[in-house]
Amino acid sequence: MPSDSAPLSLSLHATLKIMNSMATAASPSPSPSPCSPSQCTKLRAPPPPVKLSRSPPPPLRPRRRHRAICCAGSGPQFVAGDLRFALHDALDSLGVDTTHAREARKGFCSQIGNFSDIERETSISINRGVDLGKTALYIAAEDDSLVSHSSVPLPVEAFVQRLDDLSMGYCSHYNSRFKSSPETFLDSLDKFLYVRKGFRRSSARGLLDFRSLYLHSVLTHRSGSAAMLALIYSESLKMLRLWGLLNFDVEIFFPHDLEGLPRGYDKQKTKESDQPHIMTSQALLVQILRDLKGAFWPFQHNRNESLFLRAAQAANCSDKSNVSEESGFQLASTKAAQYRLDRGVWTTVRLGDMRRALAACERLILLEFDPKELRDYSILLYHCGLYKQSLDYLKLYKETKNAHLKDVPNDPSSIMEDDAEEKLMVRLNLILMEDGWGRPTDARNFLSNNSEPW
């Protein structure tokens, strides 16, 4: 990739061309995605007859084939399932086999395709339409394929069986608790998971151990993020309910501190203060993916700023008036990130991973939760040298944002983000107006030139 200043040094003729182009720019026309939720089929097979059935009851509402990110007034309409993402195609062009990654993405799409509006807002303790455990394992399977280049896919069904075995283990040791009070029952489940089985919350520093962010690793090493422990807790409750062993309404308390553990409580005794700690099915998947996105974001300096602003500063698209306030370590981290990306050199997984950051962004876009994911994905594509795709997604974000803009943001962070967005838009248009800049350069081989252990 050329230096940041190179694409800005254009002739007067090119500048006039870009001014005309920006005035009449057309909206991008996304091509169909191979892993659209409407094209994915349900992959789940029933367990062997000797096992208790894991098959969930029917979903709360019939599956919808498409769900728009933005659909209001006269604004544009975008369907996430129709967008064409860049990661798998870019890796294919570099000779990387993405067969297993694509299959895992299809599995992810087949699960979230069952989301209805009601299901998205359903508590994880009573989720029925989407298998959250299997969805999390498809996320892990795709990332495993991206970094290991293994000829064997991650055994999703084997880890699904591990989840089942947890519930079976509880039944065999605490069957006398089923007729006890809800409090006694839930207390015994807490002791089973957190004492007998040894599941524990990874510390804030422990998030650098990426195993705590993937369900298959948490099932193996028993240390996980709050989202992963909440998922395991909810899957245990789901199985007990399916087997007819849970005869009261239960809710899961999701901790927002750095040390708390997810725990169940009798829903009839819920308090108003418990409401912010109820995790919905959609919110849980968003939390899982944002944990991954933040952990693998290639620009780890200045944790007080948004991921987008960190990447914008590395691209010189953000106001640097506060440089004097940054520590020497933060500035060195920014330069180190730029150096690695420019040369395709990765020295350790603790410095980020563009492939897994891109994968997390793409899955967040498919969840259709926050249009800002389009913007974050765009700036990662810019750093990859995929300028055309970056511009397309930035335009999608800007059109969505403008169609629903209610109030002009007045907080400093939003103002800085808006300014960075405008600078990135201008730069991308200038780059694409210059002959020979439409394709990524060989310097962006960092997508395939490394393989790290978990």
C-alpha positions in Angstrom: 0.0 0.0 0.0 1.3 3.4 -0.8 2.0 6.0 1.9 -0.9 8.1 3.1 0.3 11.2 1.3 0.7 9.5 -2.1 -3.0 9.4 -3.1 -3.5 13.0 -2.1 -0.9 14.3 -4.4 -3.0 14.4 -7.6 -3.1 16.6 -10.6 -5.6 19.4 -11.0 -7.3 17.3 -13.7 -7.8 14.4 -11.3 -9.1 16.8 -8.6 -11.7 18.2 -10.9 -12.7 14.6 -11.9 -13.2 13.6 -8.3 -15.3 16.7 -7.4 -17.7 15.9 -10.2 -17.7 12.2 -9.3 -18.5 12.9 -5.6 -21.4 15.1 -6.7 -23.0 12.4 -8.8 -21.8 9.2 -7.1 -24.3 6.4 -7.4 -25.2 4.0 -4.6 -23.2 0.7 -4.7 -25.1 -2.4 -5.9 -24.1 -5.3 -3.7 -24.0 -8.6 -5.3 -25.7 -11.7 -3.7 -23.8 -13.3 -0.9 -23.1 -17.0 -1.0 -24.0 -17.3 2.6 -27.3 -15.4 2.7 -29.5 -16.5 5.5 -32.2 -17.2 3.0 -30.0 -19.6 1.1 -28.7 -21.4 4.2 -30.3 -24.6 5.3 -30.7 -25.9 8.8 -27.8 -28.3 9.5 -28.7 -29.7 12.8 -29.2 -33.4 13.0 -31.0 -35.2 16.0 -28.8 -36.9 18.5 -28.5 -40.7 18.6 -31.6 -42.5 20.0 -29.8 -43.5 23.2 -29.4 -39.8 24.1 -32.1 -37.5 25.4 -33.4 -35.3 22.6 -31.7 -32.0 22.2 -34.1 -30.8 19.4 -35.7 -27.5 20.5 -39.4 -26.7 20.2 -40.5 -24.8 17.1 -39.5 -21.1 16.9 -41.8 -18.4 18.2 -42.5 -17.1 14.8 -42.0 -18.4 11.2 -38.6 -17.7 9.8 -38.3 -14.5 7.8 -36.2 -14.7 4.7 -34.8 -11.2 4.9 -34.5 -8.5 7.5 -33.5 -5.0 6.5 -30.9 -2.9 8.4 -32.6 0.3 7.4 -36.1 0.6 6.3 -37.9 3.8 7.2 -39.4 6.8 5.3 -37.8 7.4 2.0 -34.3 6.3 3.0 -32.4 3.5 1.4 -33.0 -0.1 2.3 -30.1 -2.6 2.8 -30.4 -6.3 3.3 -27.3 -7.7 5.1 -27.8 -11.1 3.5 -27.4 -9.6 0.0 -24.0 -7.9 0.7 -20.9 -9.4 -0.7 -18.1 -9.6 1.8 -14.4 -9.4 1.0 -12.6 -11.7 3.4 -13.1 -15.2 1.9 -12.7 -14.0 -1.7 -9.5 -12.1 -0.8 -8.0 -15.2 0.9 -9.0 -17.4 -2.1 -7.2 -15.0 -4.5 -4.1 -15.5 -2.3 -4.3 -19.2 -2.6 -5.7 -19.9 0.8 -8.3 -22.7 1.0 -11.5 -21.2 2.6 -13.7 -24.3 2.2 -14.1 -25.0 5.9 -14.4 -21.3 6.7 -17.2 -20.9 4.2 -19.0 -23.9 5.6 -18.8 -22.6 9.1 -20.2 -19.2 7.9 -23.1 -21.0 6.3 -23.8 -22.7 9.6 -23.7 -19.4 11.3 -26.1 -17.9 8.7 -28.5 -20.9 9.0 -28.8 -20.3 12.7 -29.3 -16.5 12.7 -31.8 -17.0 9.8 -34.2 -18.3 12.5 -34.2 -15.0 14.3 -37.6 -13.3 14.3 -38.2 -9.9 15.9 -39.5 -11.6 19.0 -36.7 -14.1 19.1 -34.0 -11.4 19.0 -35.4 -9.9 22.2 -36.0 -13.2 23.9 -33.9 -13.9 27.0 -31.2 -16.5 26.6 -32.7 -18.5 29.5 -35.8 -19.3 27.3 -34.3 -19.1 23.8 -35.9 -21.6 21.4 -35.5 -20.6 17.7 -31.7 -20.3 17.6 -29.2 -22.8 19.0 -26.9 -20.3 20.6 -24.3 -23.0 21.5 -24.0 -24.2 18.0 -24.0 -20.7 16.6 -21.0 -19.8 18.9 -19.2 -23.0 17.8 -19.7 -22.0 14.1 -18.0 -18.7 14.9 -15.1 -20.6 16.5 -14.9 -23.1 13.6 -14.6 -20.3 11.0 -11.9 -18.5 13.0 -10.0 -21.8 13.6 -10.0 -22.4 9.8 -8.8 -18.9 9.1 -5.7 -19.1 11.3 -4.8 -22.8 11.4 -5.3 -23.7 7.7 -6.1 -27.1 8.9 -7.4 -29.7 6.4 -9.8 -30.9 9.1 -12.7 -28.6 10.3 -13.3 -27.9 14.0 -15.6 -30.8 15.2 -18.7 -28.7 16.0 -20.9 -31.7 16.8 -18.4 -33.1 19.2 -18.4 -29.9 21.3 -22.2 -29.8 21.1 -22.1 -33.2 22.7 -19.9 -31.8 25.4 -22.6 -29.2 26.2 -25.1 -32.0 26.5 -22.7 -34.0 28.7 -22.6 -31.1 31.2 -26.3 -31.3 31.7 -26.3 -35.1 31.9 -23.5 -34.8 34.5 -25.7 -32.5 36.6 -28.6 -34.9 36.4 -26.6 -37.9 37.5 -25.2 -36.0 40.6 -28.1 -33.8 41.7 -31.2 -35.7 40.6 -32.6 -35.3 44.2 -32.6 -31.5 43.7 -35.3 -31.5 41.0 -38.1 -31.6 43.6 -36.5 -29.0 45.8 -37.2 -25.3 45.9 -36.1 -23.1 43.0 -33.4 -21.5 45.2 -31.9 -24.8 46.2 -32.1 -26.1 42.6 -30.2 -23.1 41.2 -27.7 -23.1 44.0 -26.9 -26.7 43.2 -26.5 -25.8 39.5 -24.1 -23.0 40.4 -22.0 -25.3 42.6 -21.9 -27.9 39.8 -20.7 -25.5 37.1 -18.4 -23.2 39.2 -17.1 -25.6 41.8 -17.4 -29.2 40.7 -16.7 -28.5 37.0 -14.4 -25.6 37.8 -15.7 -23.0 35.3 -14.3 -19.6 36.1 -14.4 -16.1 34.8 -11.3 -14.9 32.9 -9.8 -11.7 34.3 -9.7 -8.4 32.3 -6.0 -9.1 31.6 -6.9 -12.7 30.8 -8.8 -11.5 27.7 -5.5 -11.5 26.1 -5.8 -15.2 26.3 -8.1 -15.6 23.3 -9.2 -19.1 24.3 -11.6 -17.4 26.8 -13.5 -16.0 23.8 -14.3 -19.2 22.0 -16.8 -21.8 23.3 -14.8 -24.9 22.3 -11.8 -23.6 24.2 -13.8 -22.6 27.3 -15.4 -26.1 27.4 -11.8 -27.5 27.3 -9.9 -25.1 29.6 -12.9 -24.0 31.9 -11.9 -20.3 31.8 -14.1 -17.9 29.8 -15.6 -14.5 29.3 -18.9 -13.5 31.0 -20.6 -14.0 27.7 -19.3 -17.6 27.3 -20.2 -18.6 30.8 -23.7 -17.1 30.4 -24.1 -19.1 27.2 -23.0 -22.4 28.9 -25.4 -21.6 31.8 -28.3 -21.0 29.5 -27.6 -24.1 27.4 -27.6 -26.2 30.6 -31.0 -24.7 31.6 -32.3 -25.3 28.1 -31.5 -29.0 28.2 -33.0 -29.4 31.7 -36.2 -27.7 30.4 -36.3 -29.8 27.3 -36.1 -33.0 29.4 -38.9 -31.8 31.6 -36.7 -31.4 34.7 -37.2 -27.6 35.1 -40.7 -26.7 36.3 -40.4 -23.1 37.2 -39.5 -19.8 35.4 -35.8 -19.0 35.7 -33.8 -16.0 34.5 -30.0 -15.5 34.2 -28.2 -12.6 35.9 -25.5 -11.4 33.5 -22.7 -9.5 35.3 -21.4 -6.2 34.0 -18.5 -6.0 36.3 -15.1 -7.7 35.8 -15.4 -10.5 38.3 -19.1 -11.6 38.6 -20.4 -14.9 37.4 -23.7 -15.5 35.5 -26.2 -17.1 37.9 -29.8 -18.2 37.7 -32.6 -16.8 39.9 -36.4 -17.5 40.2 -38.1 -15.2 37.8 -41.1 -14.8 40.1 -38.9 -13.0 42.5 -37.3 -10.7 40.0 -36.6 -7.1 40.9 -36.6 -4.0 38.8 -32.8 -3.7 39.3 -32.4 -7.1 37.6 -33.7 -5.8 34.3 -30.4 -4.3 33.0 -28.7 -7.7 33.7 -31.1 -9.7 31.5 -29.2 -10.8 28.3 -31.3 -11.3 25.1 -30.3 -13.8 22.4 -29.3 -11.1 20.0 -27.4 -9.1 22.6 -25.4 -12.2 23.6 -24.2 -13.0 20.1 -23.4 -9.3 19.6 -21.3 -9.4 22.8 -19.5 -12.5 21.7 -18.6 -11.0 18.4 -17.6 -7.6 19.8 -15.3 -9.3 22.3 -13.6 -11.0 19.3 -13.6 -7.8 17.3 -12.0 -5.8 20.0 -9.4 -8.5 20.9 -8.2 -8.9 17.3 -8.5 -5.2 16.2 -5.0 -4.5 14.7 -4.8 -1.1 16.4 -4.6 -1.6 20.2 -3.4 1.8 21.3 -5.5 4.3 23.2 -8.3 2.1 24.7 -10.3 5.2 25.6 -11.2 5.8 21.9 -13.5 3.8 19.7 -12.1 1.1 17.4 -12.9 3.2 14.4 -11.0 6.2 15.7 -7.9 4.1 16.5 -7.9 2.8 12.9 -8.6 6.3 11.5 -5.6 7.7 13.5 -3.4 5.0 12.0 -4.5 6.0 8.6 -4.0 9.8 9.3 -7.8 10.3 8.9 -8.3 11.7 12.4 -7.5 15.0 14.1 -4.2 14.6 15.9 -4.6 17.7 18.1 -4.4 15.5 21.1 -1.1 13.8 20.2 0.7 15.6 22.9 -1.6 14.0 25.5 -0.8 10.5 24.3 1.9 8.4 25.9 5.0 7.3 24.1 3.7 3.7 24.3 0.5 4.6 22.5 2.3 6.4 19.7 4.8 3.5 19.4 1.9 1.1 19.2 0.3 3.1 16.3 3.5 3.1 14.4 4.1 -0.6 15.0 0.6 -1.4 13.7 1.2 0.6 10.5 4.6 -1.1 10.1 3.1 -4.6 10.4 0.2 -3.9 8.0 2.5 -2.3 5.4 4.8 -5.2 5.3 2.6 -8.2 6.1 4.7 -9.0 9.2 3.0 -10.5 12.3 5.1 -11.2 15.3 2.5 -12.3 17.9 -1.2 -12.8 18.1 -1.3 -10.2 20.9 -0.9 -7.5 18.3 -4.2 -8.2 16.6 -5.3 -10.3 13.6 -6.8 -8.6 10.6 -8.5 -11.8 9.4 -10.4 -12.5 12.6 -11.3 -8.8 13.0 -12.7 -8.8 9.5 -14.6 -12.0 10.1 -16.2 -10.6 13.3 -17.2 -7.4 11.4 -18.9 -9.4 8.7 -20.8 -11.5 11.1 -21.9 -8.4 13.1 -23.2 -6.9 9.8 -25.2 -10.1 9.2 -26.8 -9.8 12.6 -28.1 -6.4 11.5 -27.7 -4.8 14.9 -25.8 -1.6 14.4 -25.1 0.2 11.1 -21.8 1.4 12.5 -20.4 -2.1 11.8 -20.5 -1.1 8.1 -18.2 1.8 8.9 -15.8 -0.2 11.0 -15.6 -2.9 8.3 -14.9 -0.2 5.7 -11.9 1.2 7.5 -10.4 -2.3 7.9 -10.9 -2.9 4.2 -9.0 0.4 3.6 -6.1 -0.8 5.6 -6.1 -4.1 3.6 -5.8 -2.0 0.4 -9.3 -3.1 -0.8 -10.3 0.5 -1.7 -13.3 -0.1 -3.9 -15.0 -2.4 -1.3 -14.1 0.0 1.4 -15.8 2.9 -0.4 -18.9 0.8 -1.1 -19.4 -0.1 2.6 -18.6 3.5 3.7 -21.3 4.8 1.3 -23.8 2.2 2.7 -23.1 3.4 6.2 -23.3 7.1 5.3 -26.6 6.7 3.4 -28.1 4.7 6.3 -26.9 7.3 8.8 -28.2 10.2 6.8 -31.6 8.6 6.3 -32.1 8.3 10.1 -30.2 11.3 11.4 -32.3 12.9 14.1 -29.9 15.0 16.1 -26.5 16.4 15.2 -24.0 14.8 17.6 -22.4 17.2 20.0 -20.1 15.0 22.1 -16.4 15.3 21.2 -16.1 11.6 20.2 -18.9 11.7 17.7 -17.6 14.9 16.2 -14.2 13.3 15.8 -15.7 10.2 14.2 -17.8 12.3 11.8 -14.7 14.2 10.8 -12.7 11.0 10.3 -15.5 9.5 8.2 -15.5 12.5 5.8 -11.7 12.4 5.4 -11.8 8.7 4.7 -14.6 9.2 2.1 -12.6 11.9 0.3 -9.4 9.9 0.4 -11.1 6.8 -1.0 -12.6 8.8 -3.8 -9.3 10.4 -4.6 -7.5 7.0 -4.6 -10.0 5.4 -7.0 -9.8 8.3 -9.4 -6.1 7.7 -9.9 -5.3 5.2 -12.6 -3.9 1.9 -11.2 -5.2 2.2 -7.7 -8.3 0.1 -8.2 -6.7 -3.2 -7.1 -4.9 -4.1 -3.9 -1.2 -4.4 -4.0 1.0 -7.4 -3.1 1.9 -5.6 0.2 -1.4 -6.8 1.6 -0.5 -10.5 1.8 -0.8 -10.4 5.6 -4.2 -12.0 5.2 -2.6 -15.3 4.4 1.1 -15.0 5.4 0.7 -16.2 9.0 -0.7 -18.9 11.2 -0.8 -18.7 15.0 -1.8 -21.1 17.7 -4.8 -20.5 19.9 
